[in-house]
């Protein structure tokens, strides 16, 4: 972070600076346990914890200033709403960086693939800053912006949306040079009511482009492809760049001659009439070709040549935990951990990846609830069970009452006996697996993060990895 004076911070957030404060801020932190000397400590009030209670610990650790909504002992800036003030601070800070240097801001949205694409770009684009994990909301995005400094050439931002207006708010904080649109699926559908309403929210990312900005669009998704007609793209020098699988008219970037070997996809990249060397992804799952193409198209839009961009995409490895992480344990059992989040589309892709990976033994799919599905939840979970049967997964283990429909539909579709099981808790799931797994078996763990099934993945990997 570029150093800031306490007065500059107060002016940016439109807050009241405590008297006689001359501190300099060199970082921003919301967790008092992680504060380093010179930090601005941001005191959020959560459901369980009030950050103001930890201001003394933050100052003891070396915080030079606190952003608060109620006075605390120590140097602070007082505001009405800390979340809104953090957004104002990030907005003003990014504007400052733009005046002082050459920074390209990239925003990524989509029902699936945001974090993987972000991780790819963090490795493909030089001098880049990207979120830790999935910092993609009104708190995480500003904190990521505030990690950049004058040496940052590319700022990669993951932008999530759970309700109408979320993306407009985030692009208001960080106007975009490149807007990446991945998919319009069923994730967070409960907050919008219909796929069309969700598509309109996703398309609003394009409205956040600066003049001359580029929209990177997944032409394989009809709702994303339609965004090329967004009015914002017809003004002020903005333009669209499309990508997709297969060589066809109108695509700017394509993946041709697609193959897969034990879940790892390989393709020939084509861009603007040029043909690159074959790319074999280090990521597990053929669905990651979409994310790789998004990263490749974005890199080209940022001025990187096709040979260098393709080589960097091929060399990129998974960075964030619980996302298609394949681990072989000492006992010869493979764990495919994709337990960070789940939607109908990503669940189907994960089951297909399991089938591709499990070539030496049996396949076990351990699935939990997909959250935020609204009225579509029952049908979505039923489809998971049907997919497991149709893909001939050897064993399906459904965890938790919220996902039980997947078990019921699998039994009805396949007349399964011991091949399908329903368990109420994570401990019961572990007990079920412990009695059955043998060398060569592959276990997929997949659910929304809030279900807690990632704890099972950690447990399965951690003991004998």
Secondary structure as a PSIPRED ss2 file (coil, helix, strand):
# PSIPRED VFORMAT (PSIPRED V4.0)

   1 X C   1.000  0.000  0.000
   2 X C   1.000  0.000  0.000
   3 X C   1.000  0.000  0.000
   4 X E   0.000  0.000  1.000
   5 X E   0.000  0.000  1.000
   6 X H   0.000  1.000  0.000
   7 X H   0.000  1.000  0.000
   8 X H   0.000  1.000  0.000
   9 X H   0.000  1.000  0.000
  10 X H   0.000  1.000  0.000
  11 X H   0.000  1.000  0.000
  12 X H   0.000  1.000  0.000
  13 X H   0.000  1.000  0.000
  14 X C   1.000  0.000  0.000
  15 X C   1.000  0.000  0.000
  16 X E   0.000  0.000  1.000
  17 X E   0.000  0.000  1.000
  18 X C   1.000  0.000  0.000
  19 X C   1.000  0.000  0.000
  20 X C   1.000  0.000  0.000
  21 X C   1.000  0.000  0.000
  22 X C   1.000  0.000  0.000
  23 X C   1.000  0.000  0.000
  24 X E   0.000  0.000  1.000
  25 X E   0.000  0.000  1.000
  26 X C   1.000  0.000  0.000
  27 X E   0.000  0.000  1.000
  28 X E   0.000  0.000  1.000
  29 X E   0.000  0.000  1.000
  30 X C   1.000  0.000  0.000
  31 X C   1.000  0.000  0.000
  32 X H   0.000  1.000  0.000
  33 X H   0.000  1.000  0.000
  34 X H   0.000  1.000  0.000
  35 X C   1.000  0.000  0.000
  36 X C   1.000  0.000  0.000
  37 X C   1.000  0.000  0.000
  38 X C   1.000  0.000  0.000
  39 X E   0.000  0.000  1.000
  40 X E   0.000  0.000  1.000
  41 X E   0.000  0.000  1.000
  42 X E   0.000  0.000  1.000
  43 X C   1.000  0.000  0.000
  44 X C   1.000  0.000  0.000
  45 X E   0.000  0.000  1.000
  46 X C   1.000  0.000  0.000
  47 X C   1.000  0.000  0.000
  48 X C   1.000  0.000  0.000
  49 X C   1.000  0.000  0.000
  50 X E   0.000  0.000  1.000
  51 X H   0.000  1.000  0.000
  52 X H   0.000  1.000  0.000
  53 X H   0.000  1.000  0.000
  54 X H   0.000  1.000  0.000
  55 X H   0.000  1.000  0.000
  56 X H   0.000  1.000  0.000
  57 X H   0.000  1.000  0.000
  58 X H   0.000  1.000  0.000
  59 X H   0.000  1.000  0.000
  60 X H   0.000  1.000  0.000
  61 X C   1.000  0.000  0.000
  62 X C   1.000  0.000  0.000
  63 X C   1.000  0.000  0.000
  64 X C   1.000  0.000  0.000
  65 X E   0.000  0.000  1.000
  66 X E   0.000  0.000  1.000
  67 X E   0.000  0.000  1.000
  68 X E   0.000  0.000  1.000
  69 X C   1.000  0.000  0.000
  70 X C   1.000  0.000  0.000
  71 X C   1.000  0.000  0.000
  72 X C   1.000  0.000  0.000
  73 X C   1.000  0.000  0.000
  74 X C   1.000  0.000  0.000
  75 X C   1.000  0.000  0.000
  76 X E   0.000  0.000  1.000
  77 X E   0.000  0.000  1.000
  78 X E   0.000  0.000  1.000
  79 X C   1.000  0.000  0.000
  80 X C   1.000  0.000  0.000
  81 X C   1.000  0.000  0.000
  82 X H   0.000  1.000  0.000
  83 X H   0.000  1.000  0.000
  84 X H   0.000  1.000  0.000
  85 X H   0.000  1.000  0.000
  86 X H   0.000  1.000  0.000
  87 X H   0.000  1.000  0.000
  88 X H   0.000  1.000  0.000
  89 X H   0.000  1.000  0.000
  90 X H   0.000  1.000  0.000
  91 X H   0.000  1.000  0.000
  92 X H   0.000  1.000  0.000
  93 X H   0.000  1.000  0.000
  94 X H   0.000  1.000  0.000
  95 X H   0.000  1.000  0.000
  96 X H   0.000  1.000  0.000
  97 X H   0.000  1.000  0.000
  98 X H   0.000  1.000  0.000
  99 X H   0.000  1.000  0.000
 100 X H   0.000  1.000  0.000
 101 X C   1.000  0.000  0.000
 102 X C   1.000  0.000  0.000
 103 X C   1.000  0.000  0.000
 104 X E   0.000  0.000  1.000
 105 X E   0.000  0.000  1.000
 106 X E   0.000  0.000  1.000
 107 X E   0.000  0.000  1.000
 108 X E   0.000  0.000  1.000
 109 X E   0.000  0.000  1.000
 110 X C   1.000  0.000  0.000
 111 X C   1.000  0.000  0.000
 112 X C   1.000  0.000  0.000
 113 X C   1.000  0.000  0.000
 114 X H   0.000  1.000  0.000
 115 X H   0.000  1.000  0.000
 116 X H   0.000  1.000  0.000
 117 X H   0.000  1.000  0.000
 118 X H   0.000  1.000  0.000
 119 X H   0.000  1.000  0.000
 120 X H   0.000  1.000  0.000
 121 X H   0.000  1.000  0.000
 122 X H   0.000  1.000  0.000
 123 X H   0.000  1.000  0.000
 124 X H   0.000  1.000  0.000
 125 X C   1.000  0.000  0.000
 126 X C   1.000  0.000  0.000
 127 X C   1.000  0.000  0.000
 128 X E   0.000  0.000  1.000
 129 X E   0.000  0.000  1.000
 130 X E   0.000  0.000  1.000
 131 X C   1.000  0.000  0.000
 132 X C   1.000  0.000  0.000
 133 X C   1.000  0.000  0.000
 134 X C   1.000  0.000  0.000
 135 X C   1.000  0.000  0.000
 136 X C   1.000  0.000  0.000
 137 X C   1.000  0.000  0.000
 138 X C   1.000  0.000  0.000
 139 X C   1.000  0.000  0.000
 140 X H   0.000  1.000  0.000
 141 X H   0.000  1.000  0.000
 142 X H   0.000  1.000  0.000
 143 X H   0.000  1.000  0.000
 144 X H   0.000  1.000  0.000
 145 X H   0.000  1.000  0.000
 146 X C   1.000  0.000  0.000
 147 X C   1.000  0.000  0.000
 148 X C   1.000  0.000  0.000
 149 X C   1.000  0.000  0.000
 150 X C   1.000  0.000  0.000
 151 X C   1.000  0.000  0.000
 152 X C   1.000  0.000  0.000
 153 X C   1.000  0.000  0.000
 154 X E   0.000  0.000  1.000
 155 X E   0.000  0.000  1.000
 156 X E   0.000  0.000  1.000
 157 X E   0.000  0.000  1.000
 158 X E   0.000  0.000  1.000
 159 X C   1.000  0.000  0.000
 160 X C   1.000  0.000  0.000
 161 X C   1.000  0.000  0.000
 162 X C   1.000  0.000  0.000
 163 X C   1.000  0.000  0.000
 164 X C   1.000  0.000  0.000
 165 X C   1.000  0.000  0.000
 166 X H   0.000  1.000  0.000
 167 X H   0.000  1.000  0.000
 168 X H   0.000  1.000  0.000
 169 X H   0.000  1.000  0.000
 170 X H   0.000  1.000  0.000
 171 X H   0.000  1.000  0.000
 172 X H   0.000  1.000  0.000
 173 X H   0.000  1.000  0.000
 174 X C   1.000  0.000  0.000
 175 X C   1.000  0.000  0.000
 176 X E   0.000  0.000  1.000
 177 X E   0.000  0.000  1.000
 178 X E   0.000  0.000  1.000
 179 X E   0.000  0.000  1.000
 180 X E   0.000  0.000  1.000
 181 X E   0.000  0.000  1.000
 182 X C   1.000  0.000  0.000
 183 X C   1.000  0.000  0.000
 184 X C   1.000  0.000  0.000
 185 X C   1.000  0.000  0.000
 186 X C   1.000  0.000  0.000
 187 X C   1.000  0.000  0.000
 188 X C   1.000  0.000  0.000
 189 X H   0.000  1.000  0.000
 190 X H   0.000  1.000  0.000
 191 X H   0.000  1.000  0.000
 192 X C   1.000  0.000  0.000
 193 X C   1.000  0.000  0.000
 194 X C   1.000  0.000  0.000
 195 X H   0.000  1.000  0.000
 196 X H   0.000  1.000  0.000
 197 X H   0.000  1.000  0.000
 198 X H   0.000  1.000  0.000
 199 X H   0.000  1.000  0.000
 200 X H   0.000  1.000  0.000
 201 X H   0.000  1.000  0.000
 202 X H   0.000  1.000  0.000
 203 X H   0.000  1.000  0.000
 204 X C   1.000  0.000  0.000
 205 X C   1.000  0.000  0.000
 206 X H   0.000  1.000  0.000
 207 X H   0.000  1.000  0.000
 208 X H   0.000  1.000  0.000
 209 X E   0.000  0.000  1.000
 210 X E   0.000  0.000  1.000
 211 X E   0.000  0.000  1.000
 212 X E   0.000  0.000  1.000
 213 X E   0.000  0.000  1.000
 214 X E   0.000  0.000  1.000
 215 X E   0.000  0.000  1.000
 216 X E   0.000  0.000  1.000
 217 X E   0.000  0.000  1.000
 218 X E   0.000  0.000  1.000
 219 X C   1.000  0.000  0.000
 220 X C   1.000  0.000  0.000
 221 X C   1.000  0.000  0.000
 222 X H   0.000  1.000  0.000
 223 X H   0.000  1.000  0.000
 224 X H   0.000  1.000  0.000
 225 X H   0.000  1.000  0.000
 226 X H   0.000  1.000  0.000
 227 X H   0.000  1.000  0.000
 228 X H   0.000  1.000  0.000
 229 X H   0.000  1.000  0.000
 230 X C   1.000  0.000  0.000
 231 X H   0.000  1.000  0.000
 232 X H   0.000  1.000  0.000
 233 X H   0.000  1.000  0.000
 234 X H   0.000  1.000  0.000
 235 X C   1.000  0.000  0.000
 236 X C   1.000  0.000  0.000
 237 X C   1.000  0.000  0.000
 238 X C   1.000  0.000  0.000
 239 X E   0.000  0.000  1.000
 240 X E   0.000  0.000  1.000
 241 X E   0.000  0.000  1.000
 242 X E   0.000  0.000  1.000
 243 X E   0.000  0.000  1.000
 244 X E   0.000  0.000  1.000
 245 X E   0.000  0.000  1.000
 246 X C   1.000  0.000  0.000
 247 X C   1.000  0.000  0.000
 248 X C   1.000  0.000  0.000
 249 X C   1.000  0.000  0.000
 250 X C   1.000  0.000  0.000
 251 X C   1.000  0.000  0.000
 252 X C   1.000  0.000  0.000
 253 X E   0.000  0.000  1.000
 254 X E   0.000  0.000  1.000
 255 X E   0.000  0.000  1.000
 256 X E   0.000  0.000  1.000
 257 X E   0.000  0.000  1.000
 258 X E   0.000  0.000  1.000
 259 X E   0.000  0.000  1.000
 260 X E   0.000  0.000  1.000
 261 X E   0.000  0.000  1.000
 262 X C   1.000  0.000  0.000
 263 X C   1.000  0.000  0.000
 264 X E   0.000  0.000  1.000
 265 X E   0.000  0.000  1.000
 266 X E   0.000  0.000  1.000
 267 X E   0.000  0.000  1.000
 268 X E   0.000  0.000  1.000
 269 X E   0.000  0.000  1.000
 270 X E   0.000  0.000  1.000
 271 X E   0.000  0.000  1.000
 272 X C   1.000  0.000  0.000
 273 X C   1.000  0.000  0.000
 274 X E   0.000  0.000  1.000
 275 X E   0.000  0.000  1.000
 276 X E   0.000  0.000  1.000
 277 X E   0.000  0.000  1.000
 278 X E   0.000  0.000  1.000
 279 X E   0.000  0.000  1.000
 280 X E   0.000  0.000  1.000
 281 X C   1.000  0.000  0.000
 282 X C   1.000  0.000  0.000
 283 X C   1.000  0.000  0.000
 284 X C   1.000  0.000  0.000
 285 X C   1.000  0.000  0.000
 286 X C   1.000  0.000  0.000
 287 X C   1.000  0.000  0.000
 288 X H   0.000  1.000  0.000
 289 X H   0.000  1.000  0.000
 290 X H   0.000  1.000  0.000
 291 X H   0.000  1.000  0.000
 292 X H   0.000  1.000  0.000
 293 X H   0.000  1.000  0.000
 294 X H   0.000  1.000  0.000
 295 X H   0.000  1.000  0.000
 296 X H   0.000  1.000  0.000
 297 X H   0.000  1.000  0.000
 298 X H   0.000  1.000  0.000
 299 X H   0.000  1.000  0.000
 300 X H   0.000  1.000  0.000
 301 X H   0.000  1.000  0.000
 302 X C   1.000  0.000  0.000
 303 X C   1.000  0.000  0.000
 304 X C   1.000  0.000  0.000
 305 X C   1.000  0.000  0.000
 306 X H   0.000  1.000  0.000
 307 X H   0.000  1.000  0.000
 308 X H   0.000  1.000  0.000
 309 X H   0.000  1.000  0.000
 310 X H   0.000  1.000  0.000
 311 X H   0.000  1.000  0.000
 312 X H   0.000  1.000  0.000
 313 X H   0.000  1.000  0.000
 314 X H   0.000  1.000  0.000
 315 X H   0.000  1.000  0.000
 316 X C   1.000  0.000  0.000
 317 X C   1.000  0.000  0.000
 318 X C   1.000  0.000  0.000
 319 X C   1.000  0.000  0.000
 320 X C   1.000  0.000  0.000
 321 X C   1.000  0.000  0.000
 322 X C   1.000  0.000  0.000
 323 X C   1.000  0.000  0.000
 324 X C   1.000  0.000  0.000
 325 X E   0.000  0.000  1.000
 326 X E   0.000  0.000  1.000
 327 X E   0.000  0.000  1.000
 328 X E   0.000  0.000  1.000
 329 X C   1.000  0.000  0.000
 330 X C   1.000  0.000  0.000
 331 X C   1.000  0.000  0.000
 332 X C   1.000  0.000  0.000
 333 X C   1.000  0.000  0.000
 334 X E   0.000  0.000  1.000
 335 X E   0.000  0.000  1.000
 336 X E   0.000  0.000  1.000
 337 X E   0.000  0.000  1.000
 338 X E   0.000  0.000  1.000
 339 X C   1.000  0.000  0.000
 340 X C   1.000  0.000  0.000
 341 X C   1.000  0.000  0.000
 342 X C   1.000  0.000  0.000
 343 X C   1.000  0.000  0.000
 344 X H   0.000  1.000  0.000
 345 X H   0.000  1.000  0.000
 346 X H   0.000  1.000  0.000
 347 X H   0.000  1.000  0.000
 348 X H   0.000  1.000  0.000
 349 X H   0.000  1.000  0.000
 350 X H   0.000  1.000  0.000
 351 X H   0.000  1.000  0.000
 352 X H   0.000  1.000  0.000
 353 X H   0.000  1.000  0.000
 354 X H   0.000  1.000  0.000
 355 X H   0.000  1.000  0.000
 356 X H   0.000  1.000  0.000
 357 X H   0.000  1.000  0.000
 358 X C   1.000  0.000  0.000
 359 X C   1.000  0.000  0.000
 360 X C   1.000  0.000  0.000
 361 X C   1.000  0.000  0.000
 362 X C   1.000  0.000  0.000
 363 X E   0.000  0.000  1.000
 364 X E   0.000  0.000  1.000
 365 X E   0.000  0.000  1.000
 366 X E   0.000  0.000  1.000
 367 X E   0.000  0.000  1.000
 368 X C   1.000  0.000  0.000
 369 X C   1.000  0.000  0.000
 370 X C   1.000  0.000  0.000
 371 X C   1.000  0.000  0.000
 372 X C   1.000  0.000  0.000
 373 X C   1.000  0.000  0.000
 374 X H   0.000  1.000  0.000
 375 X H   0.000  1.000  0.000
 376 X H   0.000  1.000  0.000
 377 X H   0.000  1.000  0.000
 378 X H   0.000  1.000  0.000
 379 X H   0.000  1.000  0.000
 380 X H   0.000  1.000  0.000
 381 X H   0.000  1.000  0.000
 382 X H   0.000  1.000  0.000
 383 X H   0.000  1.000  0.000
 384 X H   0.000  1.000  0.000
 385 X H   0.000  1.000  0.000
 386 X H   0.000  1.000  0.000
 387 X H   0.000  1.000  0.000
 388 X H   0.000  1.000  0.000
 389 X H   0.000  1.000  0.000
 390 X H   0.000  1.000  0.000
 391 X C   1.000  0.000  0.000
 392 X C   1.000  0.000  0.000
 393 X C   1.000  0.000  0.000
 394 X C   1.000  0.000  0.000
 395 X E   0.000  0.000  1.000
 396 X E   0.000  0.000  1.000
 397 X E   0.000  0.000  1.000
 398 X E   0.000  0.000  1.000
 399 X E   0.000  0.000  1.000
 400 X C   1.000  0.000  0.000
 401 X H   0.000  1.000  0.000
 402 X H   0.000  1.000  0.000
 403 X H   0.000  1.000  0.000
 404 X H   0.000  1.000  0.000
 405 X H   0.000  1.000  0.000
 406 X H   0.000  1.000  0.000
 407 X H   0.000  1.000  0.000
 408 X H   0.000  1.000  0.000
 409 X H   0.000  1.000  0.000
 410 X H   0.000  1.000  0.000
 411 X H   0.000  1.000  0.000
 412 X H   0.000  1.000  0.000
 413 X H   0.000  1.000  0.000
 414 X H   0.000  1.000  0.000
 415 X C   1.000  0.000  0.000
 416 X C   1.000  0.000  0.000
 417 X C   1.000  0.000  0.000
 418 X C   1.000  0.000  0.000
 419 X C   1.000  0.000  0.000
 420 X E   0.000  0.000  1.000
 421 X E   0.000  0.000  1.000
 422 X E   0.000  0.000  1.000
 423 X E   0.000  0.000  1.000
 424 X C   1.000  0.000  0.000
 425 X C   1.000  0.000  0.000
 426 X H   0.000  1.000  0.000
 427 X H   0.000  1.000  0.000
 428 X H   0.000  1.000  0.000
 429 X H   0.000  1.000  0.000
 430 X H   0.000  1.000  0.000
 431 X H   0.000  1.000  0.000
 432 X H   0.000  1.000  0.000
 433 X H   0.000  1.000  0.000
 434 X H   0.000  1.000  0.000
 435 X C   1.000  0.000  0.000
 436 X C   1.000  0.000  0.000
 437 X C   1.000  0.000  0.000
 438 X C   1.000  0.000  0.000
 439 X C   1.000  0.000  0.000
 440 X C   1.000  0.000  0.000
 441 X C   1.000  0.000  0.000
 442 X E   0.000  0.000  1.000
 443 X E   0.000  0.000  1.000
 444 X E   0.000  0.000  1.000
 445 X E   0.000  0.000  1.000
 446 X E   0.000  0.000  1.000
 447 X C   1.000  0.000  0.000
 448 X C   1.000  0.000  0.000
 449 X H   0.000  1.000  0.000
 450 X H   0.000  1.000  0.000
 451 X H   0.000  1.000  0.000
 452 X C   1.000  0.000  0.000
 453 X C   1.000  0.000  0.000
 454 X H   0.000  1.000  0.000
 455 X H   0.000  1.000  0.000
 456 X H   0.000  1.000  0.000
 457 X H   0.000  1.000  0.000
 458 X H   0.000  1.000  0.000
 459 X H   0.000  1.000  0.000
 460 X H   0.000  1.000  0.000
 461 X H   0.000  1.000  0.000
 462 X H   0.000  1.000  0.000
 463 X C   1.000  0.000  0.000
 464 X C   1.000  0.000  0.000
 465 X C   1.000  0.000  0.000
